[in-house]
Amino acid sequence: TSAVILHSKLLHITRAAIEDGSARSVQEARVLEHRPFEQVALLAAEPLRAGHNYTLSIQYFANLSESFHGFYKSTYRTREGELRVLATTQFEPTAARMAFPCFDEPAFKARFSVKIRRDAKHLALSNMPVVKSVNITSWLVEDHFDTTVKMSTYLVAFIVSDFKSISKITGRGVKISVYTVPDKINQADYALDAAVKLLDFYEDFFSIPYPLPKQDLAAIPDFQSGAMENWGLTTYRESALLYDREKSSVSSKLWIPMIIAHELAHQWFGNLVTMEWWNDLWLNEGFAKFMEFVSVSVTHPELRVEDYFLRRCFDAMAVDALNSSHPISNPVEDPAEILEMFDHVSYEKGSCILNMLRDYLTADVFKAGLVQYLQKYSYQNTKNEDLWNSMTNANDQNFFSFQICPTVGSDKNELQGDGFCRRSQQPSSNAHWTKGETLDVRAMMDTWTLQKGFPLVTVTVRGKNVHLQQEHYVKGVDSPSSTGYLWHIPLTYITSKSDTVQRFLMTTKADVIILPEEVEWVKFNVDMNGYYIVHYEDDGWDRLINLLKENHTVISSNDRASLINNVFQLMRIKKLSVSKAFDLTLYLKHERQIMPVLQGMNELIPIYKLMERRDMDGTEKQLKEYIVNLFKDLIDKQSWSDEGSVSERLLRQSLLRFACVHRYQPCVDKAKGYFTEWQKSNGTLSLPADVKTAVYTVGAQTSEGWDFLLSKYRLQSFNVERENIELALSRSRSKDKLQWLMDQGLHGDIIRTQDLPHIIEFVATNPFGYHLAWTFLKENWKKVVEKFELGSNSVAGIVTGVTSRYSTRSQLAQVKEFFSSLDEKSAQLQCVQQAIETIEDNIQWMDRNFEKVKTWLQNNH
């Protein structure tokens, strides 16, 4: 061939030469650019010969990117108000080509040698440590970084800034440092301690040492996603890394270790072993998401992260139930399609099916499979089936050592070993799943990764016989028939007679289980460890509703949360009546655990929001009163403090905010009192972190309160509270103020543009702001896409966030009309299909159920 084709985007190449290593000859190369493909071709005068080593040298220049990807510019202000500039990178998935010409695909792994010239007052960081620094002039320094290990282009990173750092050495001698803007270095300790513990945990868990001498964690002032796993130099949003022990919320306390755990898990899953192409992105992301729980439950047991796993499976199912969903492993080609893979299906569903697989194989076999996979494919690229084959092998070498979790108290379990455990499990081999056949993990898992959606299992009890049927769960009317769908479902169940978890692998459309004796009730999908939902025919639901009413703690809080979730999903597809779903919620008056309480809110509040938008003859008011009433006792019990366990504190934060937003008077009065005191002290009074969202939200309802909050928002000393304050400011009833917030977010001076997607979504959930949010999105579509990229999570969040509560035919028509007026790429976006489908589902829901909800409330409230 005489052409070498590389990726290059927005780079101005001035000269290119090709040197033949064996002949010692250099020839100039012509450069052709093909912009639509983001490629350049270097054309050699003479053909390049097979078997020869060639060196390409390319001279080029480019501007720092003005978006959040490539080699881009970020700014911050010091305490004194001085504006400072830094340059940083974000290459995943396809932006390394904006910084240097390269083979920008994950399977082209290489070793990278980086040199950076910088001002003497600045500091340069990259994946590897600096080996030497050379003074070029009195003010210019050239840093030479050590050569990296073999890795993909999207993991290369460099930062030039004036950051300060703190460091510690791990048990195995890796240097860990946290870098932040100088004024915030005192907020770096929490992250540093977490990173040290987590890196030690992973080296141990994977039985593979971390291969680099250092791991830096850098908090970047302008950052689009949450964080990025660049090898040896992970980057984060400031809110994902910085923690102020006085002011930060309990959610930060929970999420910071989780996000660090996610990025550090990637140093093995993703960096050491990388998917061959973006269609299997979930091999990176589903794993990192899953490992967050495995690692943090051991390094930070007091956070009880296992309580929050369910939530993400419900979130994934909400998207996966739509016809516009996609299989976990999905063909993608261009940059926008690749970006779209960074969604709930790759991350959350990926982690949920891995959790299900671990429950099925047992923690030890699962871990052995992972370790085998990582060791076998280190520094290489893999496909879906490589993982399943490692799992099958590990299972065949059968590890007969099983973990038993002791049951403590009624509703809590100890945590042991490397798994998060709930409820006592009998030690047993997994022969009970497979009826003695050898286990084919691939055949089973292909049913979960190669087809979209998830199964609905229908259970009919006839004496001792339990009849089972599976079908594809799809929301909406015009869903094409899903007769072709079949899953291998690892079913689990408990009964009124036995809380020992029974297991059964269902591989056919219909099957029967025979119980040893007749039972009063049976509950399938124990603790919701499986990615499927369950319908109970005949009086099956009545028995469970009765159980909740009489003694809800007989089953675990996760089981209760899953019943609440399932009953509403079944109502959506007409399998159950509205009154049945609402009957189940009555028991919530006595619920005290975080997951079922939040799940109850997550099902009921969206229904209220749909009605609130449509001025429904006072029914929406009745529904709101019903919801407030359900949780009234629990709200009244909350102390306005920061006491208690993490889950008690998170529950308090959610309940108080809910009560104040929905104008529960005792809450509003108390919050007003706090806000007035706080305002009088000019913001110096220290409010309990858990009550701030409630207090700020109430305070922002008056014009002067709003202005006062904004004045604090602009101060450096309130930086860890930015999101709380944004949330409060966007609950204003003044359209001018709401419009100003979004305009400022786009402008990016007072409110950082990275926060604009949140702001738009917050304004869209405000009954006084949702028209504004939609108009803003239409008018600024081009700017939003320029800044955040077509196909990105940010754009998807805005599109679905703005439209998710629409429920009229005229709104549907407006949304369809706007998106079809755009170019084909935009109109075809997955998030647009999701938005349209969700509105259609909402319309149908209101048409079908509104009167029934009204009747139920009149009879029961």
CORLINJO-V844561 format. One record per pair of residues at least 6 apart in sequence whose ideal C-beta (glycine too) atoms are under 7 Angstrom apart, sorted by sequence separation. I is the first residue (numbers start at 1). J is the second residue. If there is no record, write none. Layout:
i->I j->J
i->I j->J
//
This chain:
i->48 j->54
i->65 j->71
i->77 j->83
i->78 j->84
i->96 j->102
i->118 j->124
i->135 j->141
i->136 j->142
i->169 j->175
i->170 j->176
i->203 j->209
i->228 j->234
i->275 j->281
i->319 j->325
i->332 j->338
i->407 j->413
i->408 j->414
i->415 j->421
i->570 j->576
i->591 j->597
i->699 j->705
i->700 j->706
i->712 j->718
i->732 j->738
i->744 j->750
i->745 j->751
i->763 j->769
i->764 j->770
i->788 j->794
i->806 j->812
i->19 j->26
i->33 j->40
i->64 j->71
i->65 j->72
i->66 j->73
i->97 j->104
i->180 j->187
i->203 j->210
i->227 j->234
i->228 j->235
i->296 j->303
i->459 j->466
i->460 j->467
i->494 j->501
i->525 j->532
i->547 j->554
i->571 j->578
i->642 j->649
i->660 j->667
i->678 j->685
i->718 j->725
i->744 j->751
i->746 j->753
i->788 j->795
i->819 j->826
i->820 j->827
i->32 j->40
i->64 j->72
i->75 j->83
i->76 j->84
i->96 j->104
i->116 j->124
i->133 j->141
i->134 j->142
i->167 j->175
i->168 j->176
i->180 j->188
i->227 j->235
i->275 j->283
i->297 j->305
i->358 j->366
i->405 j->413
i->406 j->414
i->413 j->421
i->474 j->482
i->536 j->544
i->552 j->560
i->611 j->619
i->612 j->620
i->659 j->667
i->660 j->668
i->677 j->685
i->687 j->695
i->730 j->738
i->745 j->753
i->751 j->759
i->819 j->827
i->17 j->26
i->18 j->27
i->31 j->40
i->32 j->41
i->64 j->73
i->75 j->84
i->133 j->142
i->167 j->176
i->227 j->236
i->243 j->252
i->275 j->284
i->296 j->305
i->297 j->306
i->332 j->341
i->357 j->366
i->377 j->386
i->405 j->414
i->413 j->422
i->459 j->468
i->492 j->501
i->493 j->502
i->504 j->513
i->525 j->534
i->567 j->576
i->588 j->597
i->611 j->620
i->678 j->687
i->700 j->709
i->713 j->722
i->763 j->772
i->764 j->773
i->806 j->815
i->17 j->27
i->75 j->85
i->89 j->99
i->94 j->104
i->116 j->126
i->133 j->143
i->167 j->177
i->178 j->188
i->227 j->237
i->243 j->253
i->413 j->423
i->472 j->482
i->492 j->502
i->524 j->534
i->571 j->581
i->699 j->709
i->741 j->751
i->745 j->755
i->746 j->756
i->763 j->773
i->785 j->795
i->17 j->28
i->18 j->29
i->31 j->42
i->32 j->43
i->166 j->177
i->199 j->210
i->226 j->237
i->330 j->341
i->405 j->416
i->457 j->468
i->458 j->469
i->471 j->482
i->492 j->503
i->656 j->667
i->660 j->671
i->730 j->741
i->745 j->756
i->784 j->795
i->17 j->29
i->73 j->85
i->74 j->86
i->114 j->126
i->132 j->144
i->165 j->177
i->166 j->178
i->223 j->235
i->293 j->305
i->548 j->560
i->588 j->600
i->608 j->620
i->611 j->623
i->713 j->725
i->729 j->741
i->803 j->815
i->16 j->29
i->29 j->42
i->30 j->43
i->130 j->143
i->131 j->144
i->165 j->178
i->178 j->191
i->223 j->236
i->227 j->240
i->243 j->256
i->293 j->306
i->373 j->386
i->403 j->416
i->457 j->470
i->472 j->485
i->490 j->503
i->491 j->504
i->567 j->580
i->568 j->581
i->674 j->687
i->696 j->709
i->712 j->725
i->760 j->773
i->819 j->832
i->29 j->43
i->42 j->56
i->73 j->87
i->74 j->88
i->130 j->144
i->131 j->145
i->165 j->179
i->178 j->192
i->223 j->237
i->226 j->240
i->270 j->284
i->373 j->387
i->376 j->390
i->403 j->417
i->567 j->581
i->638 j->652
i->745 j->759
i->784 j->798
i->16 j->31
i->29 j->44
i->130 j->145
i->131 j->146
i->218 j->233
i->220 j->235
i->241 j->256
i->269 j->284
i->455 j->470
i->456 j->471
i->490 j->505
i->491 j->506
i->585 j->600
i->608 j->623
i->71 j->87
i->72 j->88
i->129 j->145
i->163 j->179
i->164 j->180
i->176 j->192
i->199 j->215
i->216 j->232
i->220 j->236
i->240 j->256
i->293 j->309
i->403 j->419
i->405 j->421
i->407 j->423
i->455 j->471
i->607 j->623
i->608 j->624
i->709 j->725
i->760 j->776
i->27 j->44
i->128 j->145
i->129 j->146
i->163 j->180
i->215 j->232
i->216 j->233
i->217 j->234
i->218 j->235
i->219 j->236
i->220 j->237
i->221 j->238
i->328 j->345
i->373 j->390
i->407 j->424
i->455 j->472
i->456 j->473
i->470 j->487
i->488 j->505
i->489 j->506
i->567 j->584
i->638 j->655
i->674 j->691
i->678 j->695
i->742 j->759
i->760 j->777
i->13 j->31
i->27 j->45
i->71 j->89
i->72 j->90
i->128 j->146
i->163 j->181
i->164 j->182
i->214 j->232
i->218 j->236
i->266 j->284
i->269 j->287
i->270 j->288
i->328 j->346
i->372 j->390
i->403 j->421
i->406 j->424
i->455 j->473
i->638 j->656
i->741 j->759
i->742 j->760
i->27 j->46
i->117 j->136
i->120 j->139
i->124 j->143
i->126 j->145
i->128 j->147
i->166 j->185
i->176 j->195
i->212 j->231
i->217 j->236
i->219 j->238
i->240 j->259
i->269 j->288
i->326 j->345
i->405 j->424
i->453 j->472
i->454 j->473
i->470 j->489
i->488 j->507
i->544 j->563
i->585 j->604
i->608 j->627
i->709 j->728
i->710 j->729
i->119 j->139
i->128 j->148
i->162 j->182
i->176 j->196
i->195 j->215
i->212 j->232
i->325 j->345
i->404 j->424
i->405 j->425
i->453 j->473
i->495 j->515
i->497 j->517
i->564 j->584
i->635 j->655
i->675 j->695
i->709 j->729
i->815 j->835
i->816 j->836
i->69 j->90
i->120 j->141
i->127 j->148
i->164 j->185
i->328 j->349
i->369 j->390
i->372 j->393
i->404 j->425
i->453 j->474
i->523 j->544
i->563 j->584
i->634 j->655
i->674 j->695
i->742 j->763
i->777 j->798
i->815 j->836
i->68 j->90
i->166 j->188
i->195 j->217
i->219 j->241
i->265 j->287
i->266 j->288
i->269 j->291
i->328 j->350
i->369 j->391
i->372 j->394
i->497 j->519
i->521 j->543
i->605 j->627
i->741 j->763
i->64 j->87
i->117 j->140
i->118 j->141
i->176 j->199
i->219 j->242
i->236 j->259
i->265 j->288
i->404 j->427
i->486 j->509
i->496 j->519
i->520 j->543
i->521 j->544
i->604 j->627
i->671 j->694
i->675 j->698
i->706 j->729
i->18 j->42
i->168 j->192
i->217 j->241
i->495 j->519
i->496 j->520
i->631 j->655
i->635 j->659
i->671 j->695
i->675 j->699
i->815 j->839
i->70 j->95
i->117 j->142
i->118 j->143
i->174 j->199
i->319 j->344
i->320 j->345
i->369 j->394
i->402 j->427
i->496 j->521
i->501 j->526
i->738 j->763
i->777 j->802
i->16 j->42
i->18 j->44
i->69 j->95
i->166 j->192
i->170 j->196
i->191 j->217
i->262 j->288
i->265 j->291
i->319 j->345
i->368 j->394
i->402 j->428
i->495 j->521
i->521 j->547
i->672 j->698
i->706 j->732
i->13 j->40
i->71 j->98
i->115 j->142
i->116 j->143
i->262 j->289
i->265 j->292
i->495 j->522
i->667 j->694
i->671 j->698
i->812 j->839
i->70 j->98
i->71 j->99
i->115 j->143
i->168 j->196
i->172 j->200
i->316 j->344
i->696 j->724
i->700 j->728
i->738 j->766
i->774 j->802
i->811 j->839
i->812 j->840
i->9 j->38
i->69 j->98
i->70 j->99
i->115 j->144
i->127 j->156
i->170 j->199
i->171 j->200
i->234 j->263
i->315 j->344
i->316 j->345
i->320 j->349
i->365 j->394
i->400 j->429
i->493 j->522
i->494 j->523
i->527 j->556
i->635 j->664
i->679 j->708
i->683 j->712
i->692 j->721
i->696 j->725
i->699 j->728
i->700 j->729
i->726 j->755
i->730 j->759
i->773 j->802
i->8 j->38
i->22 j->52
i->127 j->157
i->170 j->200
i->261 j->291
i->262 j->292
i->265 j->295
i->361 j->391
i->365 j->395
i->493 j->523
i->528 j->558
i->600 j->630
i->636 j->666
i->640 j->670
i->668 j->698
i->675 j->705
i->697 j->727
i->738 j->768
i->7 j->38
i->8 j->39
i->21 j->52
i->22 j->53
i->114 j->145
i->126 j->157
i->172 j->203
i->261 j->292
i->368 j->399
i->493 j->524
i->527 j->558
i->628 j->659
i->693 j->724
i->697 j->728
i->700 j->731
i->703 j->734
i->706 j->737
i->738 j->769
i->800 j->831
i->812 j->843
i->7 j->39
i->8 j->40
i->20 j->52
i->21 j->53
i->126 j->158
i->227 j->259
i->316 j->348
i->453 j->485
i->455 j->487
i->457 j->489
i->494 j->526
i->523 j->555
i->527 j->559
i->534 j->566
i->564 j->596
i->635 j->667
i->692 j->724
i->696 j->728
i->700 j->732
i->701 j->733
i->726 j->758
i->730 j->762
i->799 j->831
i->803 j->835
i->807 j->839
i->6 j->39
i->21 j->54
i->65 j->98
i->125 j->158
i->226 j->259
i->315 j->348
i->316 j->349
i->491 j->524
i->492 j->525
i->493 j->526
i->526 j->559
i->533 j->566
i->726 j->759
i->730 j->763
i->735 j->768
i->739 j->772
i->799 j->832
i->806 j->839
i->5 j->39
i->6 j->40
i->20 j->54
i->21 j->55
i->113 j->147
i->124 j->158
i->125 j->159
i->229 j->263
i->258 j->292
i->261 j->295
i->361 j->395
i->365 j->399
i->451 j->485
i->455 j->489
i->457 j->491
i->492 j->526
i->528 j->562
i->561 j->595
i->565 j->599
i->597 j->631
i->628 j->662
i->660 j->694
i->693 j->727
i->697 j->731
i->738 j->772
i->742 j->776
i->746 j->780
i->753 j->787
i->800 j->834
i->804 j->838
i->809 j->843
i->19 j->54
i->112 j->147
i->261 j->296
i->313 j->348
i->364 j->399
i->535 j->570
i->541 j->576
i->552 j->587
i->561 j->596
i->564 j->599
i->568 j->603
i->656 j->691
i->693 j->728
i->727 j->762
i->731 j->766
i->733 j->768
i->770 j->805
i->790 j->825
i->796 j->831
i->800 j->835
i->803 j->838
i->807 j->842
i->808 j->843
i->5 j->41
i->18 j->54
i->19 j->55
i->111 j->147
i->112 j->148
i->124 j->160
i->174 j->210
i->227 j->263
i->231 j->267
i->312 j->348
i->316 j->352
i->470 j->506
i->523 j->559
i->533 j->569
i->548 j->584
i->557 j->593
i->560 j->596
i->564 j->600
i->628 j->664
i->657 j->693
i->661 j->697
i->714 j->750
i->726 j->762
i->730 j->766
i->761 j->797
i->790 j->826
i->795 j->831
i->799 j->835
i->803 j->839
i->806 j->842
i->807 j->843
i->111 j->148
i->172 j->209
i->177 j->214
i->179 j->216
i->229 j->266
i->364 j->401
i->492 j->529
i->525 j->562
i->549 j->586
i->558 j->595
i->597 j->634
i->653 j->690
i->657 j->694
i->660 j->697
i->735 j->772
i->746 j->783
i->757 j->794
i->761 j->798
i->764 j->801
i->3 j->41
i->4 j->42
i->18 j->56
i->111 j->149
i->122 j->160
i->123 j->161
i->175 j->213
i->229 j->267
i->258 j->296
i->364 j->402
i->468 j->506
i->492 j->530
i->545 j->583
i->549 j->587
i->552 j->590
i->557 j->595
i->561 j->599
i->565 j->603
i->624 j->662
i->652 j->690
i->656 j->694
i->660 j->698
i->760 j->798
i->764 j->802
i->791 j->829
i->3 j->42
i->111 j->150
i->122 j->161
i->123 j->162
i->174 j->213
i->175 j->214
i->176 j->215
i->177 j->216
i->178 j->217
i->179 j->218
i->180 j->219
i->257 j->296
i->312 j->351
i->313 j->352
i->447 j->486
i->448 j->487
i->470 j->509
i->541 j->580
i->545 j->584
i->548 j->587
i->552 j->591
i->557 j->596
i->564 j->603
i->807 j->846
i->3 j->43
i->16 j->56
i->17 j->57
i->110 j->150
i->122 j->162
i->123 j->163
i->174 j->214
i->179 j->219
i->181 j->221
i->231 j->271
i->312 j->352
i->362 j->402
i->363 j->403
i->447 j->487
i->469 j->509
i->490 j->530
i->535 j->575
i->653 j->693
i->657 j->697
i->757 j->797
i->761 j->801
i->778 j->818
i->2 j->43
i->60 j->101
i->109 j->150
i->121 j->162
i->174 j->215
i->229 j->270
i->447 j->488
i->469 j->510
i->489 j->530
i->589 j->630
i->649 j->690
i->757 j->798
i->760 j->801
i->2 j->44
i->16 j->58
i->109 j->151
i->116 j->158
i->118 j->160
i->229 j->271
i->396 j->438
i->468 j->510
i->588 j->630
i->592 j->634
i->760 j->802
i->58 j->101
i->109 j->152
i->217 j->260
i->257 j->300
i->468 j->511
i->489 j->532
i->2 j->46
i->15 j->59
i->112 j->156
i->114 j->158
i->116 j->160
i->395 j->439
i->444 j->488
i->468 j->512
i->589 j->633
i->2 j->47
i->13 j->58
i->14 j->59
i->108 j->153
i->443 j->488
i->467 j->512
i->468 j->513
i->585 j->630
i->1 j->47
i->2 j->48
i->14 j->60
i->106 j->152
i->257 j->303
i->282 j->328
i->309 j->355
i->395 j->441
i->466 j->512
i->642 j->688
i->1 j->48
i->13 j->60
i->14 j->61
i->258 j->305
i->282 j->329
i->392 j->439
i->465 j->512
i->466 j->513
i->641 j->688
i->642 j->689
i->12 j->60
i->106 j->154
i->392 j->440
i->640 j->688
i->642 j->690
i->11 j->60
i->12 j->61
i->104 j->153
i->254 j->303
i->280 j->329
i->392 j->441
i->465 j->514
i->466 j->515
i->12 j->62
i->191 j->241
i->279 j->329
i->391 j->441
i->392 j->442
i->464 j->514
i->11 j->62
i->102 j->153
i->279 j->330
i->367 j->418
i->464 j->515
i->640 j->691
i->4 j->56
i->10 j->62
i->191 j->243
i->279 j->331
i->190 j->243
i->279 j->332
i->388 j->441
i->389 j->442
i->464 j->517
i->594 j->647
i->125 j->179
i->188 j->242
i->278 j->332
i->363 j->417
i->388 j->442
i->464 j->518
i->597 j->651
i->163 j->218
i->187 j->242
i->329 j->384
i->363 j->418
i->463 j->518
i->187 j->243
i->363 j->419
i->466 j->522
i->594 j->650
i->598 j->654
i->96 j->153
i->187 j->244
i->210 j->267
i->385 j->442
i->388 j->445
i->433 j->490
i->594 j->651
i->601 j->658
i->96 j->154
i->184 j->242
i->289 j->347
i->38 j->97
i->159 j->218
i->289 j->348
i->96 j->156
i->208 j->268
i->278 j->338
i->281 j->341
i->286 j->346
i->473 j->533
i->40 j->101
i->93 j->154
i->281 j->342
i->285 j->346
i->286 j->347
i->289 j->350
i->290 j->351
i->461 j->522
i->91 j->153
i->92 j->154
i->149 j->211
i->180 j->242
i->194 j->256
i->198 j->260
i->202 j->264
i->206 j->268
i->285 j->347
i->289 j->351
i->91 j->154
i->178 j->241
i->194 j->257
i->198 j->261
i->202 j->265
i->278 j->341
i->459 j->522
i->282 j->346
i->286 j->350
i->290 j->354
i->91 j->156
i->191 j->256
i->195 j->260
i->199 j->264
i->281 j->346
i->285 j->350
i->286 j->351
i->290 j->355
i->384 j->449
i->459 j->524
i->190 j->256
i->194 j->260
i->198 j->264
i->202 j->268
i->287 j->354
i->457 j->524
i->89 j->157
i->282 j->350
i->286 j->354
i->362 j->430
i->89 j->158
i->191 j->260
i->195 j->264
i->361 j->430
i->360 j->430
i->433 j->503
i->661 j->731
i->88 j->159
i->432 j->503
i->434 j->505
i->433 j->505
i->86 j->159
i->87 j->160
i->157 j->230
i->360 j->433
i->86 j->160
i->426 j->500
i->86 j->161
i->155 j->230
i->457 j->532
i->459 j->534
i->155 j->231
i->157 j->233
i->423 j->499
i->425 j->501
i->459 j->535
i->454 j->531
i->455 j->532
i->456 j->533
i->457 j->534
i->458 j->535
i->459 j->536
i->460 j->537
i->84 j->162
i->157 j->235
i->454 j->532
i->459 j->537
i->460 j->538
i->456 j->535
i->458 j->537
i->461 j->540
i->151 j->231
i->459 j->540
i->148 j->231
i->448 j->531
i->128 j->212
i->129 j->213
i->129 j->214
i->9 j->97
i->10 j->98
i->357 j->445
i->8 j->97
i->9 j->98
i->7 j->97
i->11 j->101
i->125 j->216
i->8 j->101
i->125 j->218
i->202 j->295
i->7 j->101
i->201 j->295
i->6 j->101
i->7 j->102
i->353 j->448
i->6 j->102
i->7 j->103
i->6 j->103
i->7 j->104
i->198 j->295
i->201 j->298
i->475 j->572
i->201 j->299
i->475 j->573
i->283 j->382
i->273 j->373
i->473 j->573
i->198 j->299
i->273 j->374
i->283 j->384
i->197 j->299
i->272 j->374
i->127 j->230
i->280 j->383
i->79 j->183
i->127 j->231
i->128 j->232
i->273 j->377
i->280 j->384
i->283 j->387
i->423 j->527
i->76 j->181
i->78 j->183
i->127 j->232
i->273 j->378
i->276 j->381
i->422 j->527
i->127 j->233
i->268 j->374
i->272 j->378
i->275 j->381
i->276 j->382
i->126 j->233
i->272 j->379
i->273 j->380
i->274 j->381
i->275 j->382
i->276 j->383
i->125 j->233
i->273 j->382
i->301 j->415
i->306 j->420
i->155 j->271
i->297 j->415
i->151 j->271
i->298 j->418
i->329 j->449
i->328 j->449
i->329 j->450
i->152 j->274
i->327 j->449
i->297 j->420
i->327 j->450
i->294 j->418
i->327 j->451
i->327 j->452
i->326 j->452
i->293 j->420
i->325 j->452
i->325 j->453
i->360 j->490
i->88 j->220
i->320 j->452
i->321 j->453
i->320 j->453
i->423 j->556
i->90 j->224
i->320 j->454
i->356 j->490
i->422 j->556
i->92 j->228
i->422 j->558
i->317 j->454
i->90 j->228
i->411 j->553
i->410 j->553
i->76 j->221
i->411 j->556
i->74 j->220
i->75 j->221
i->411 j->557
i->74 j->221
i->88 j->235
i->74 j->222
i->323 j->474
i->321 j->473
i->321 j->474
i->322 j->475
i->323 j->476
i->68 j->222
i->321 j->475
i->613 j->767
i->68 j->223
i->612 j->767
i->68 j->224
i->323 j->479
i->207 j->371
i->206 j->371
i->208 j->374
i->208 j->375
i->106 j->274
i->206 j->374
i->106 j->275
i->107 j->276
i->106 j->276
i->107 j->277
i->359 j->529
i->106 j->277
i->356 j->529
i->355 j->529
i->356 j->530
i->356 j->531
i->353 j->531
i->352 j->531
i->349 j->531
i->411 j->593
i->93 j->278
i->613 j->805
i->614 j->807
i->613 j->807
i->614 j->808
i->610 j->805
i->609 j->805
i->610 j->807
i->205 j->418
i->313 j->528
i->310 j->528
i->313 j->531
i->150 j->379
i->149 j->379
i->623 j->853
i->626 j->857
i->610 j->842
i->616 j->850
i->619 j->853
i->623 j->857
i->619 j->854
i->622 j->857
i->626 j->861
i->610 j->846
i->625 j->861
i->619 j->857
i->622 j->861
i->94 j->335
i->94 j->338
i->93 j->338
i->93 j->339
i->310 j->558
i->310 j->561
i->314 j->565
i->310 j->562
i->109 j->379
i->578 j->849
i->572 j->845
i->579 j->852
i->107 j->381
i->578 j->852
i->582 j->856
i->106 j->381
i->578 j->853
i->579 j->856
i->578 j->856
i->310 j->595
i->307 j->594
i->307 j->595
i->307 j->647
i->304 j->646
i->303 j->646
i->304 j->647
i->302 j->646
i->476 j->837
i->476 j->840
i->476 j->841
i->475 j->841
i->477 j->844
i->254 j->646
i->253 j->646
i->250 j->646
i->250 j->649
i->251 j->650
i->250 j->650
i->250 j->653
i->249 j->653
i->250 j->689
i->246 j->686
i->249 j->689
i->250 j->690
i->248 j->689
i->249 j->690
i->247 j->689
i->249 j->692
i->339 j->789
i->343 j->793
i->340 j->791
i->342 j->793
i->339 j->791
i->339 j->792
i->343 j->796
i->336 j->790
i->337 j->791
i->336 j->791
i->248 j->720
i->247 j->720
i->247 j->721
i->249 j->724
i->244 j->720
i->242 j->720
i->238 j->719
i->239 j->723
i->336 j->825
i->340 j->830
i->324 j->830
i->324 j->833
i->324 j->834
i->322 j->834
i->324 j->837
i->323 j->837
i->319 j->834
i->322 j->837
i->237 j->754
i->222 j->752
i->224 j->754
i->223 j->754
i->222 j->754
i->183 j->716
i->187 j->720
i->184 j->719
i->224 j->788
i->225 j->793
i->224 j->794
i->79 j->716
i->68 j->754
i->67 j->786
i->67 j->787
i->69 j->789
i->67 j->789
//
